[in-house]
Amino acid sequence: MRIDPGTVVRLTYELRDADGQPLEEEGAELEYLHGGYGGIFPRVEEALAGKSPGDEMSVTLEPDDAFGEYDAELLRVEPRDRFPQEVEIGMRFEGVPGDREDEALIYTVTDVTPDSVVVDGNHPLAGERLWFRCAVKEVRAATPDEISHGHPHGDTGVHAH
């Protein structure tokens, strides 16, 4: 079966940064619903169209094809008293950038001082060129439930929302 809209695709893949360093464990797998449902990078989905089990492909993802350009406006310095006492670098918090309440982001703590906490709302790979390589393992027709929900439900077809 070919990868066409309305198929569920299972892949093994590698994702590497511009220096060739792996960003996922070797042999990582993913399953997604093909056809613009947002389960995989659009550029990768485009490159996979028409492929079949056993096919392999690789693509370079520019920042706009992956996690976007780095946005310096998403780096914020906040007063220390707005955070829990035990805040430390690497912790993540949900927050709203400015007055855009409908655009909540996950911020990562990048620095802590006695008076302030620096948080970054960018994805850790924002601004990075990435290399994606995969092998198609399985392609099957999606169920009507999977299509209406916009994602695969796995081998059993059972999925709780």
Stockholm file with secondary structure:
# STOCKHOLM 1.0

chainA/1-161         MRIDPGTVVRLTYELRDADGQPLEEEGAELEYLHGGYGGIFPRVEEALAGKSPGDEMSVTLEPDDAFGEYDAELLRVEPRDRFPQEVEIGMRFEGVPGDREDEALIYTVTDVTPDSVVVDGNHPLAGERLWFRCAVKEVRAATPDEISHGHPHGDTGVHAH
#=GR chainA/1-161 SS CCCCTTEEEEEEEEEEETTCCBSSCTTEEEEEETTTSSSSCHHHHHHHTTCCTTCEEEEEECGGGTTCCCCGGGEEEEEGGGSCTTCCTTCEEEECCTTCTTCCEEEEEEEECSSEEEEECSCTTTTCCEEEEEEEEEEEECCHHHHHHTSCCCTTCCCCC
#=GC SS_cons         CCCCTTEEEEEEEEEEETTCCBSSCTTEEEEEETTTSSSSCHHHHHHHTTCCTTCEEEEEECGGGTTCCCCGGGEEEEEGGGSCTTCCTTCEEEECCTTCTTCCEEEEEEEECSSEEEEECSCTTTTCCEEEEEEEEEEEECCHHHHHHTSCCCTTCCCCC
//
